[in-house]
Amino acid sequence: MSARRRTALAGITLLAAAGASQAQQSYVNQPAPAKRQERLPAPAERPAVRSASVDPNGRIVPGNAGQAGPVQRVGEGARAAPDLAKRMASSCAETAPLSLEEARRVVETTAREEQFMPEFVLSVAQAESRFNSTSFSAKGAYGLMQLMPATAQAFGVDICDPKDNVRGGIAYLRELTAKYRNPVYVLAAYNAGEPAVLEAGGVPPIAETVGFVAAVLNDFYQWPALSSRVDAFAPAPRRGRNDSAGEPTGSVPRTALPARPGARRQAEGWQGGFVQNFD
């Protein structure tokens, strides 16, 4: 781990019952569902915290019981052909950048049109591109949803067009959701590719991927950063008896207590676990 601060999964551990059996590959190759309002799935029961892995169906199994099967290679960002990435960058050179407000509107509007969790897609775009519609990564990913050229081609979208870029990202998220039915694995596969998730038996031990999963879920659920929580509970200086603040001597002032959080965006059916930042 580098000295640089990075976001990591802390509370969403892979939890499984000791007696869980290896899952069947019943819907790995299930086609993406027709357009409908998606919901983040509920996590498995959590009777114990233990070493676990995920099978190709996205189910958590004890130890190394999950066996990775063949999957379609759609989002292999790190292995994209350099010449393809260069051609893509050249072809998008004339695309005019959107303002932050315009970019957010495109993401939300497109997600609503596609009937796929607008708030979740907004969080993915925030983590991927910071709503920079012309963002181009060193690995060849482009646009609001940081699509790879091969991914855009697979879903038949124009990677340079902001709206099409978002539509392609949603199509990929929809496909991954149909396969894995777990937001942690969906996000890990979106960032690192399905082969990396299956080879690792879960979230790959890649700093970028771990940070991406945590960043999206932190933003989606609006959980505060660790630094803000530490500052909120820092001891306050002791007050004298003649202090005019009207608070008991030595008490923590109300301003030092964490503010009541606003209404968090809740995903129907998946409300367990937590993600936090750490140094």
N, C-alpha and C positions, 0 to 999 in steps of 0.2 A: 504494500500500500504506500503510495507517495505521501509526502507531507501535505500536499494540497488537500484542502477540505473537500470532501465529496459526500454525496448523499448515499445512504445505504439502507438496505432493509434491516430493520431491527426487530420488529414485533411480528411480521408475517413470516413465521417459521413454518417449515413443512411439518405438519402435524398429522399423525396417523395412528390408528388403533393397531396394537401389536399383532392382532390376529387378522389384519386385512389381507385379502387374497389378491392375486394378480388379476387385474381387470382384463376383460375381453376387448378385442379391437372391433367393437360393434359400430362405431360411428366415425372412425378415423377418416374414412374417405367419403363421408356424408357431404353432399353438395351444400353450398351456402343456401340458407333459407330465403324464401321470397321476402320482399321488402316488408318489414313490420317493425314495430317498436321493440328493440332488444332490451334485455335486462341483464345486468351483471348477475352471475349465478351465485348461489349460496355456497359457502365453504363446507367441507366435510366436517363431521363431528370431531371434536378435539379433546379426547380423553387423556392424551399424554403428549409430551414433547419428546421427540426422539429423532434420530437420524432417519431420513426418509428420502425417497426419490419419486419421480412422477413417470407413469407409464405413458405410452403414445396417446392414450385417451385423455390425458391431463389429470388422471386420478392419482392420489398420493398413496404410495405403497411403502411398507417398511424396508429399510436397508437398501439393497441394490436389486430388489425384485423386479423393478420395471425394466422391460427389455425394449430398447428403441427399435422400431420398425422403420421401413422405408417411408419417406414422406416427400411431397413435392417441394422442390427447391424454388421458392418464390422470392424471398427477400434477402438473398445472400449479399449484403452490402460490402463486406470486406473483400469478397472474391470477385467483384464485378470487373469485367475487362476494362483496362485503362483506356483503350481507344474508344470504347463505347461511351465511357464517362466524358471523355474529351469532346466527342461529337455532340453529346447531349448539352454540355456547357455552351458549346458554340451555337447550337440551335436555339438556346434560350436567351442568348445575349441581348436580343431585342425586346424581351419581355419587360414591360414597365413595372417597377415595384409598387406595391400597394402600401397605403398608410397603415399604421397599426389598427386604427378603427375599422378601415375597410377590410383588412385581413381577417380580423375577428368576425366581422359580419359575414364574410364569405364562408368561413368555417362553420359558423352556427347555422346559417341559412342552408348550406349544402347538407349538413347533418340532419336537419329537420326534413328536408326534401327526401333524403334517403331513409328517414325514420330509423335512425341509429344513434341513440344516446348523445345528443348534442353536447351536454356538459362534459362527458367523457372524451369526446373528440376534441373539444376545446383544450382539455388538459393535455392530451397527446400532442397537439400542435404547439402548445406552450413549451413543452419539454423538448420537442424536436427542433423547432425553428425559432422560437420566441416570436412567432407571427411575422417572420421575415419571409415574404413571399418569393424572394429571389435567392434565398440562402442556398449555398452550394458547398457541400462538405468535401473533404479531401478524399473520401471514399467513393464519391460520385453521386451521393444522394442530393436531391434537389427539391426545393419548394416548401410549402407550409407543412406538409406531412413527411418531408424528407424521403421521397420515393426514390428507389433505385430504378435505372432505366429498364431493367428486366422486369421489375414489378409492374411498372407502368405499362409495359408491353403486354404482360400477362393478363392485365385487366382491361386492356384496350382504351387507355386514357392518354391524353396529351399531357406529358409531365410538365411542360412549360406553362400551361394554362392554370392559374391558381385554383379555379373551381374544379377543373378536371383532376388536378393534383390531390385535392381533398377527397374527391369522389373515389380515386384510386386507393387512397389510404383507408377510407371507410370500407371499401370492398375487401381489402386485406384483413382489416380488423374483424369484419363480419365472418369471413372464412375461418379465421383463427378462433373466434368465439364459438363457432359451430363445432370445431374440432376439440378444443380443450376445455371450454366451459369453466374457466377459472381465470380471473383478470390478471393474476400474477404471471401465469404462463402465456397468456395472450400477449401481454406487453413484452415479456422477455423474448418471445418468438418474433414479434414485430421489430424489435431492435436488433437482435443478434441472428435471427433466422431460425427456422424450425430445427434444422440439423444440430445446431449448437445446443438447443434446449434438450433435445433427446439424447445427444451424446453426453451431456452433463447430468442427465437424470433429474432435471429441474432447472432452476435459474442458473445460467452459466456463471462461473466465478470470474466475470469480466467487470471491471470497475464501471465502465460506461453503461453496461446493461443493468447492473444492480442499481446504479444511480438513476437511470432512466425509469425503471419500475417504481422506485421510491418517489421520484419527483412527480410522476403522473398521479400516483395515488395520494400523495400529500396535497397536491393541488386540487384534485377531484373532491377530496373530503375536507379540504381547507384546514388541515392540521397545521399548527404553528411549528416553526423551526425550533430546534432544540435551544439555540441561543436565546430566543425570546422567552422560553419557559424558564431557563436558568435565571435570566435577569429579573423575571417577574417574581421569583421567590427568593431573591437575594435579601439577606438580613438588612433591616433598616436601622439607621442610627438611633440610639436611645434618646428619648425626649425628656426634658426636665419637667418638674412638677408644675412649673408656671407656664408651660407651653400653651399657647392659645389655640392650638389645633383642635382641642376638645377630645383628644384620644388618650387612653390610659398610658402611663409611663411605660416605655419599653415595648409598646405594641407596634405591630407592622402597619404602617399607614395604608389606607384603602387604595391609594394610587399604586402601591407595590404589588397588590394582588392582581392575578390575571383577570382581564376583562372577560365578561361572559361572552363566549363565541357567538357569532351570528348563526343564522340557520344554515347548517351544513347541507351541501348537496348530497343527498342520500341515494345510493343505488338500491333499487328494489331487490331484495333477496340476498344481497351481499353486504352485510354490515358488521362483520367481525374483523378482528385483527387490527393492527395499526402499523404505520411506517413512520420512522422519525429520522432526523439527521444526526450525524455524530462526526466528530473530528478524528 
